[in-house]
Amino acid sequence: MEKLSYKTLEDKGYDGYLLKEAPERVLQFGEGNFLRAFVDYFIDLMNEKAGFDSKVVLCQPIATGLADMINDQEGLYTLFLRGQENGEKVNRKRVISCVSRCINPYNDFDAYTACAANPDLRFIVSNTTEAGIAFDPECKADDKPASSFPGKLTQFLYARYNNGLPGFIILSCELIDRNGDELRKCVDQYIELWGLSEDFKNWVSSENIFCSTLVDRIVPGYPRAEAASICEELGYQDNIIDTAEVFGAWVIEGPQSIKKELPVDKAGLPILVVDNVDPYKKRKVRILNGAHTSMIMAAYLSGQDIVRDCMKDDVIRGFMNKALYDEIIPVLTGLEDSDKLEFAAAVTDRFSNPFIDHELLSISLNSASKWKARVMPTVLEYYEQKKELPPVLTFSFAAFLCFYHMGTEMKDGALAAKRGDSEFLIKDDAWVLEDFLALKDADDEKLADEIIKNEKMWDKSLKELPGFAEAVKADLKLIGEKGMYEAMKEIQK
């Protein structure tokens, strides 16, 4: 079978959009599945629909990666967007042609720095994992390349400055808060560490825009189990097939002038350029992540295993929707109602994705810190605004207690528990598991009292919340009497 290339597509009479030649206007740190299914997909659409006419040169951020495989296919790869949209199953295919090449700076540092001399280059994009934006004082200015991503970026910016060329719009996509701000701090630290000139420091500040961004798309990536059959159907060998959910959203914090250069509106893309990304981060955490965390432990103890099946169950889906529309959205501030409702409307479709087996137990990892970050703020704000507790979210805390209380012994760094005859593992920070294990023989009242007053888990927030302990105990009693599933049904009345 022929490998994917422009010639292969031409020989097969491919009638989709392709851009064989264009200026390299984007440098992308990261060649993995996420950026190729997210940023590069959007750039490909801007090329087709808005005349962006830009190629992306990828930079492999660590010594091992996909550079050879990408270059072997002339930057081409097939992307499948798969999921559910407006209740309908979707499986869209697109050959992405915006990537020109991939550089491995560990093998060819000169090719990397040569990009800094390209006057067409205007954008820098990155996703180097959550740990990628970090200052490493061991990095040296003359390393080829610096080991850290911010170190590599500082080297590149310095080369750009020495070429006397303008700076960049820098779009950080790492999954940390204020990613652009954190990246800028690291660059400033390297300028200081390496004794680079004050003039260069001023150039970095005046000529470059460091944008914090929020990215949202689930990307399962290479479909290993299906790859052979997919290639057979495609009629060519593609070793870097990528898959992602249909939903995608990118929020960029920066001046509106960015849209004069990045034609997101003209291409009709789900990309916003805003003054402050924080309300959109809050929307994602409270609505999407909050829906997950408030539902999954009760759903698991009701006999479900994957998110998709939960959406087929009227009781569980109703539980989630009541949490979303009656408790989370009404107290979520900072955005228009239309923004919140539109985002929430996509949740059922996303959770119903027929191509992703999203296991409840996987989502339950570190549920103590997740409940604190994703659900507790809504509970507190709901009480502050309405002077009463949100019943579904309060019940979700009782379900969390039930789930963790089922652990009877430590096993492989987790708490071993049983649902029926099947063993499952509860995974969290060691101290969290130890605190629950110490209460394995406690009754519901003691369990609730001890965990609610655990300031290491919740600060003082829950023990000082009026009526919370009593409500949780009542929910635990209801679960004990009726079982989890019937209790979920009862709490919705």
C-alpha positions as CSV (number, residue, x, y, z in Angstrom):
1,M,0.0,0.0,0.0
2,E,1.3,3.4,-0.9
3,K,2.2,5.8,1.9
4,L,0.3,9.1,2.2
5,S,1.9,11.8,0.1
6,Y,0.7,14.6,-2.3
7,K,1.5,12.3,-5.2
8,T,-0.6,9.4,-3.7
9,L,-3.5,11.7,-3.2
10,E,-3.2,13.1,-6.8
11,D,-3.0,9.6,-8.2
12,K,-6.1,8.6,-6.3
13,G,-8.0,11.7,-7.5
14,Y,-8.5,13.1,-4.1
15,D,-11.0,16.0,-4.4
16,G,-10.6,17.5,-0.9
17,Y,-8.8,20.7,0.0
18,L,-5.0,20.6,-0.2
19,L,-2.4,23.4,0.1
20,K,0.9,22.2,-1.2
21,E,2.9,25.4,-1.1
22,A,2.6,28.4,1.1
23,P,4.8,30.6,3.4
24,E,5.7,29.1,6.8
25,R,4.0,31.6,9.0
26,V,3.5,29.5,12.1
27,L,6.1,27.8,14.3
28,Q,4.6,25.1,16.5
29,F,6.3,23.6,19.5
30,G,4.7,20.1,19.8
31,E,3.9,17.6,17.1
32,G,1.6,15.4,19.1
33,N,-2.0,14.3,18.6
34,F,-3.6,17.3,20.3
35,L,-2.1,20.2,18.4
36,R,-2.5,18.3,15.1
37,A,-6.2,17.7,15.8
38,F,-6.8,21.2,17.2
39,V,-4.6,24.1,16.1
40,D,-3.5,22.6,12.8
41,Y,-7.1,21.6,12.0
42,F,-8.2,25.2,12.6
43,I,-5.3,26.6,10.5
44,D,-6.2,24.2,7.7
45,L,-9.7,25.5,7.7
46,M,-8.5,29.1,7.7
47,N,-6.4,28.3,4.7
48,E,-9.4,26.9,2.9
49,K,-12.1,29.3,4.0
50,A,-10.3,32.6,4.7
51,G,-7.2,32.6,2.5
52,F,-4.8,32.4,5.4
53,D,-2.3,30.8,3.0
54,S,0.0,29.6,5.8
55,K,2.1,26.5,6.5
56,V,3.0,25.4,10.0
57,V,6.6,24.2,10.7
58,L,6.6,21.9,13.7
59,C,9.3,21.7,16.3
60,Q,9.7,18.5,18.2
61,P,10.1,19.7,21.8
62,I,11.9,16.6,23.2
63,A,14.6,14.4,21.7
64,T,12.2,11.6,20.7
65,G,9.1,12.2,18.7
66,L,7.3,12.0,15.4
67,A,9.5,14.2,13.2
68,D,10.6,11.4,10.9
69,M,7.1,10.0,10.5
70,I,5.7,13.4,9.8
71,N,8.4,14.3,7.2
72,D,8.0,10.9,5.6
73,Q,4.4,11.8,4.8
74,E,5.3,15.4,3.6
75,G,3.5,16.7,6.7
76,L,0.2,15.2,5.6
77,Y,-2.1,13.2,7.8
78,T,-5.7,12.1,8.0
79,L,-7.9,13.5,10.8
80,F,-11.2,12.0,11.9
81,L,-13.6,14.1,13.9
82,R,-15.9,11.5,15.6
83,G,-18.7,11.9,18.0
84,Q,-22.3,13.1,18.4
85,E,-23.7,16.4,17.2
86,N,-27.3,17.5,17.8
87,G,-28.0,13.9,18.7
88,E,-26.6,12.5,15.5
89,K,-23.6,10.3,15.1
90,V,-20.7,12.0,13.2
91,N,-17.6,10.7,11.6
92,R,-15.9,13.3,9.4
93,K,-12.6,12.8,7.6
94,R,-10.2,15.5,6.4
95,V,-6.6,15.3,5.1
96,I,-4.7,18.1,6.9
97,S,-2.2,19.8,4.6
98,C,-1.1,22.9,6.5
99,V,2.0,21.3,8.0
100,S,5.2,21.8,5.9
101,R,7.7,19.8,7.9
102,C,8.8,18.9,11.4
103,I,12.2,19.9,12.8
104,N,14.0,17.9,15.5
105,P,16.3,20.6,17.1
106,Y,18.3,17.8,18.9
107,N,19.4,16.5,15.5
108,D,19.4,19.8,13.5
109,F,19.7,22.8,15.7
110,D,20.7,25.0,12.7
111,A,17.4,24.2,10.9
112,Y,15.6,25.3,14.0
113,T,17.4,28.7,14.4
114,A,17.2,29.3,10.7
115,C,13.4,29.6,11.1
116,A,14.0,32.8,13.1
117,A,15.4,34.4,9.9
118,N,12.1,33.8,8.1
119,P,10.4,37.2,7.7
120,D,7.0,35.5,7.0
121,L,7.0,33.8,10.4
122,R,4.4,35.5,12.7
123,F,2.8,33.0,15.1
124,I,4.3,30.7,17.7
125,V,2.0,28.0,19.1
126,S,2.9,25.5,21.9
127,N,1.6,22.5,23.8
128,T,4.4,20.9,25.6
129,T,2.3,19.2,28.4
130,E,1.5,20.7,31.7
131,A,5.1,20.3,32.8
132,G,6.5,22.0,29.7
133,I,6.2,25.5,31.0
134,A,8.9,25.4,33.7
135,F,12.1,27.3,34.4
136,D,15.2,25.0,34.6
137,P,18.2,26.9,35.8
138,E,20.5,24.1,34.3
139,C,19.7,25.3,30.8
140,K,22.5,27.3,29.2
141,A,22.2,29.9,26.4
142,D,24.7,27.9,24.2
143,D,22.9,24.5,24.6
144,K,21.9,23.1,21.3
145,P,19.0,23.1,22.1
146,A,18.1,24.2,25.7
147,S,16.4,21.3,27.4
148,S,13.3,23.2,28.5
149,F,10.7,24.6,26.2
150,P,10.9,28.1,27.6
151,G,14.7,27.9,27.2
152,K,14.3,26.9,23.5
153,L,11.8,29.7,23.0
154,T,14.2,32.2,24.5
155,Q,17.0,31.0,22.2
156,F,14.6,31.4,19.3
157,L,13.5,34.9,20.3
158,Y,17.1,35.9,20.7
159,A,17.9,34.7,17.2
160,R,14.9,36.6,15.9
161,Y,16.1,39.8,17.7
162,N,19.6,39.4,16.2
163,N,18.1,39.1,12.8
164,G,16.4,42.5,13.2
165,L,13.0,41.1,12.5
166,P,9.6,41.8,14.3
167,G,8.3,39.6,17.1
168,F,5.5,37.1,17.3
169,I,2.0,36.4,18.5
170,I,2.6,33.6,20.9
171,L,-0.3,31.3,21.7
172,S,0.3,28.9,24.6
173,C,-2.0,25.9,24.7
174,E,-0.6,24.0,27.8
175,L,-3.2,22.9,30.3
176,I,-2.2,25.2,33.1
177,D,-3.8,28.4,34.4
178,R,-2.5,31.6,32.8
179,N,-0.3,29.6,30.5
180,G,0.9,32.6,28.4
181,D,1.7,34.6,31.5
182,E,3.7,31.7,33.0
183,L,5.6,31.3,29.7
184,R,6.5,35.0,29.6
185,K,7.8,34.7,33.2
186,C,10.1,31.8,32.3
187,V,11.5,33.7,29.3
188,D,12.2,36.7,31.5
189,Q,14.0,34.4,33.9
190,Y,16.2,33.0,31.2
191,I,17.0,36.5,30.0
192,E,18.2,37.3,33.5
193,L,20.0,34.0,34.0
194,W,21.9,34.2,30.7
195,G,22.8,37.9,31.1
196,L,21.1,38.9,27.8
197,S,20.8,42.6,27.0
198,E,18.3,45.0,28.3
199,D,17.6,46.0,24.7
200,F,16.6,42.4,24.0
201,K,14.4,42.3,27.1
202,N,12.6,45.4,25.9
203,W,12.2,43.9,22.4
204,V,10.6,40.8,23.9
205,S,8.2,43.0,25.8
206,S,7.3,45.4,23.0
207,E,7.5,43.2,19.9
208,N,5.8,40.0,21.2
209,I,2.3,39.3,22.5
210,F,2.2,36.4,24.9
211,C,-1.4,35.1,24.9
212,S,-2.9,32.9,27.6
213,T,-5.4,30.6,26.0
214,L,-8.0,28.0,26.9
215,V,-8.3,24.9,24.7
216,D,-11.1,22.4,24.8
217,R,-11.2,19.2,22.7
218,I,-10.9,15.6,23.6
219,V,-8.3,14.0,21.4
220,P,-8.0,10.2,21.7
221,G,-5.3,10.3,19.0
222,Y,-3.9,7.5,16.9
223,P,-6.6,4.7,16.6
224,R,-4.2,1.8,17.1
225,A,-6.8,-0.9,17.1
226,E,-8.5,0.4,14.0
227,A,-5.5,1.7,12.1
228,A,-5.0,-1.2,9.7
229,S,-8.7,-1.3,8.7
230,I,-8.8,2.5,8.3
231,C,-5.8,2.5,6.0
232,E,-7.4,-0.3,4.0
233,E,-10.5,1.9,3.6
234,L,-8.5,5.0,2.8
235,G,-6.4,3.2,0.2
236,Y,-3.1,4.6,1.5
237,Q,-0.8,4.0,4.5
238,D,-1.1,6.8,7.1
239,N,1.1,6.2,10.1
240,I,0.1,9.3,11.9
241,I,-3.7,9.2,11.7
242,D,-5.3,11.4,14.3
243,T,-8.8,11.3,15.9
244,A,-10.7,13.8,18.0
245,E,-14.2,14.6,19.2
246,V,-16.3,16.9,17.0
247,F,-16.5,19.7,19.7
248,G,-13.7,22.2,19.8
249,A,-13.3,25.6,21.4
250,W,-10.3,27.9,21.7
251,V,-10.4,31.1,23.7
252,I,-7.4,33.4,23.2
253,E,-6.7,36.3,25.6
254,G,-5.3,39.2,23.7
255,P,-6.1,42.4,21.7
256,Q,-8.8,42.2,19.0
257,S,-6.1,43.2,16.5
258,I,-5.1,39.5,16.5
259,K,-8.1,38.8,14.3
260,K,-6.8,41.0,11.6
261,E,-4.0,38.5,11.2
262,L,-5.7,35.3,12.3
263,P,-9.0,35.2,10.3
264,V,-11.0,33.1,12.7
265,D,-14.3,34.9,12.2
266,K,-14.0,34.8,8.4
267,A,-13.4,31.0,8.6
268,G,-16.4,30.6,11.0
269,L,-14.3,28.9,13.7
270,P,-15.2,28.3,17.3
271,I,-12.3,30.6,18.4
272,L,-12.8,33.7,20.5
273,V,-10.3,36.5,21.1
274,V,-11.2,38.1,24.5
275,D,-9.8,40.5,27.0
276,N,-9.9,37.9,29.8
277,V,-9.8,34.1,29.4
278,D,-10.6,33.5,33.1
279,P,-14.5,33.5,32.8
280,Y,-14.2,30.9,30.0
281,K,-11.9,28.7,32.1
282,K,-14.4,29.0,34.9
283,R,-17.2,28.0,32.5
284,K,-15.3,24.8,31.5
285,V,-14.4,23.8,35.0
286,R,-17.8,24.4,36.5
287,I,-20.0,23.1,33.6
288,L,-18.1,20.4,31.8
289,N,-15.8,19.2,34.6
290,G,-18.3,19.9,37.3
291,A,-20.9,17.7,35.4
292,H,-18.4,14.9,35.2
293,T,-17.3,15.0,38.8
294,S,-20.8,15.5,40.3
295,M,-22.2,12.5,38.4
296,I,-19.6,9.8,37.9
297,M,-19.3,8.3,41.4
298,A,-23.0,8.0,41.9
299,A,-23.3,6.6,38.4
300,Y,-20.6,4.0,39.0
301,L,-22.3,2.8,42.2
302,S,-25.5,2.6,40.2
303,G,-23.9,0.0,38.0
304,Q,-22.6,2.1,35.1
305,D,-19.0,1.9,33.7
306,I,-18.7,4.4,30.9
307,V,-19.9,8.0,30.4
308,R,-21.8,7.2,27.1
309,D,-24.1,4.7,28.8
310,C,-24.9,7.2,31.6
311,M,-26.4,9.5,28.9
312,K,-28.7,6.7,27.9
313,D,-30.2,6.4,31.4
314,D,-33.0,8.8,32.1
315,V,-32.2,9.0,35.8
316,I,-28.5,9.6,35.5
317,R,-28.8,12.0,32.7
318,G,-31.6,13.8,34.5
319,F,-29.4,14.0,37.6
320,M,-26.6,15.6,35.5
321,N,-29.0,18.1,33.8
322,K,-30.6,19.1,37.1
323,A,-27.1,19.9,38.4
324,L,-26.2,21.8,35.3
325,Y,-29.4,23.9,34.7
326,D,-30.8,24.3,38.2
327,E,-27.6,24.6,40.3
328,I,-24.4,25.3,38.3
329,I,-25.5,27.7,35.5
330,P,-27.8,30.0,37.6
331,V,-24.9,31.0,39.9
332,L,-22.1,31.1,37.4
333,T,-21.1,34.7,36.8
334,G,-18.9,36.5,34.4
335,L,-20.5,35.4,31.1
336,E,-23.8,36.0,29.3
337,D,-26.5,33.3,29.8
338,S,-26.3,32.5,26.1
339,D,-22.6,31.6,26.4
340,K,-23.3,29.3,29.4
341,L,-26.3,27.6,27.9
342,E,-24.7,27.0,24.5
343,F,-21.7,25.4,26.2
344,A,-23.9,23.3,28.4
345,A,-26.0,22.2,25.5
346,A,-23.0,20.5,24.0
347,V,-22.3,18.4,27.2
348,T,-24.8,15.7,26.5
349,D,-23.5,15.3,22.9
350,R,-19.9,15.2,24.1
351,F,-20.7,12.7,26.9
352,S,-22.6,10.5,24.4
353,N,-19.7,10.2,22.0
354,P,-20.1,6.7,20.5
355,F,-16.4,6.5,19.6
356,I,-14.9,7.1,23.1
357,D,-15.2,4.7,25.9
358,H,-14.7,7.2,28.7
359,E,-14.5,5.0,31.8
360,L,-16.0,6.4,35.0
361,L,-13.2,4.9,37.1
362,S,-10.7,6.8,35.0
363,I,-12.5,10.1,35.7
364,S,-12.7,9.3,39.4
365,L,-8.9,9.6,39.7
366,N,-8.1,12.2,42.4
367,S,-11.8,12.9,43.1
368,A,-11.1,14.7,46.3
369,S,-9.2,17.5,44.7
370,K,-11.5,17.5,41.7
371,W,-14.6,17.9,43.8
372,K,-13.0,20.8,45.7
373,A,-12.0,22.6,42.5
374,R,-14.9,21.8,40.2
375,V,-18.0,21.4,42.5
376,M,-17.4,23.0,45.9
377,P,-17.1,26.6,44.5
378,T,-20.6,26.2,43.0
379,V,-22.0,24.8,46.3
380,L,-20.6,27.8,48.2
381,E,-21.8,30.4,45.7
382,Y,-25.2,28.7,45.4
383,Y,-25.6,29.0,49.2
384,E,-24.3,32.6,49.3
385,Q,-26.8,33.7,46.6
386,K,-29.9,31.6,47.5
387,K,-29.3,30.9,51.3
388,E,-30.0,27.2,50.7
389,L,-28.0,24.2,49.6
390,P,-28.0,22.9,46.0
391,P,-29.6,19.4,46.5
392,V,-28.0,17.6,43.6
393,L,-24.4,18.9,44.2
394,T,-24.8,18.2,47.9
395,F,-25.9,14.7,47.1
396,S,-22.8,14.3,44.9
397,F,-20.7,14.8,48.0
398,A,-22.6,12.0,49.7
399,A,-21.9,9.8,46.7
400,F,-18.2,10.7,46.9
401,L,-18.2,9.6,50.6
402,C,-19.9,6.3,49.7
403,F,-17.5,5.6,46.9
404,Y,-14.4,6.2,48.9
405,H,-15.8,4.5,52.0
406,M,-16.1,1.3,50.1
407,G,-12.3,0.9,50.2
408,T,-11.2,-1.7,52.7
409,E,-7.4,-2.1,52.2
410,M,-4.5,-0.5,50.4
411,K,-3.4,-2.3,47.2
412,D,-0.8,-1.1,44.7
413,G,-1.0,2.4,46.0
414,A,-4.8,2.5,45.8
415,L,-7.8,1.6,47.9
416,A,-9.3,-1.8,47.0
417,A,-13.1,-1.9,47.0
418,K,-15.9,-4.1,45.6
419,R,-18.9,-3.4,43.6
420,G,-20.9,-6.6,43.7
421,D,-18.4,-9.3,43.1
422,S,-16.0,-7.2,41.1
423,E,-13.0,-5.4,42.7
424,F,-12.2,-1.9,41.7
425,L,-9.4,0.5,42.8
426,I,-9.9,4.0,44.2
427,K,-7.0,6.2,43.3
428,D,-6.0,9.5,44.9
429,D,-3.2,11.1,46.8
430,A,-1.9,8.8,49.5
431,W,-2.9,11.0,52.4
432,V,-6.5,11.1,51.1
433,L,-6.7,7.4,50.9
434,E,-5.2,7.0,54.3
435,D,-7.7,9.4,55.8
436,F,-10.6,7.3,54.4
437,L,-9.0,4.0,55.3
438,A,-8.8,5.2,58.9
439,L,-12.6,5.6,58.8
440,K,-13.4,2.2,57.1
441,D,-15.4,1.0,60.2
442,A,-17.1,4.4,60.8
443,D,-20.9,4.8,60.5
444,D,-22.4,7.3,58.2
445,E,-22.6,10.1,60.8
446,K,-19.0,9.8,61.8
447,L,-17.8,9.4,58.2
448,A,-19.6,12.6,57.2
449,D,-18.4,14.6,60.3
450,E,-14.8,13.6,60.0
451,I,-14.4,14.2,56.3
452,I,-16.4,17.4,56.2
453,K,-14.2,18.9,59.0
454,N,-11.0,17.7,57.2
455,E,-9.4,21.1,56.5
456,K,-6.6,19.6,54.5
457,M,-9.2,18.4,52.0
458,W,-11.6,21.4,52.0
459,D,-9.9,24.2,54.0
460,K,-12.7,25.4,56.4
461,S,-15.3,25.8,53.6
462,L,-17.5,22.7,54.2
463,K,-17.5,22.5,58.0
464,E,-18.5,26.2,58.2
465,L,-21.3,25.8,55.5
466,P,-24.6,26.0,57.4
467,G,-26.7,22.8,57.2
468,F,-24.2,21.0,54.9
469,A,-23.2,18.2,57.3
470,E,-26.9,17.5,58.1
471,A,-27.9,17.4,54.4
472,V,-25.1,15.0,53.6
473,K,-26.0,12.7,56.4
474,A,-29.6,12.7,55.2
475,D,-28.4,11.8,51.7
476,L,-26.3,9.0,53.1
477,K,-29.4,7.7,55.0
478,L,-31.4,7.9,51.7
479,I,-28.7,6.0,49.8
480,G,-28.5,3.4,52.6
481,E,-32.3,2.8,52.5
482,K,-33.0,2.9,48.8
483,G,-29.7,2.2,47.1
484,M,-27.7,4.7,45.0
485,Y,-29.8,4.6,41.8
486,E,-33.2,5.0,43.6
487,A,-31.7,7.8,45.7
488,M,-30.5,9.6,42.6
489,K,-34.1,9.4,41.3
490,E,-35.5,10.6,44.6
491,I,-33.2,13.6,44.8
492,Q,-34.5,15.0,41.5
493,K,-38.1,15.3,42.8
